[in-house]
Amino acid sequence: MDISEAEETRGLVEATRAEWLEVVDDVLSPTDVARLAEATLWRFGKCDIVINNAGIFPAYVFDDLSFDVMA
């Protein structure tokens, strides 16, 4: 597992003055993923896009993904 601080990304986003939410979670944890979804809805009221940057190999079609596949 590789969880790191997002200092560079934080600086780039803040420079645009865009609203954003930084959350460090384990994408293999259903509890963490639910917490991320709740935090997003609380902060923004909706979610327009999700970028999964967790690098899963081999590649899967999104609809075929589950926590079991990633474990």
Secondary structure, DSSP 8 states (H G I E B T S, - for coil): ------HHHHHHHHHHT---------TT-HHHHHHHHHHHHHHHSS-------S--SS---GGG--HHHH-
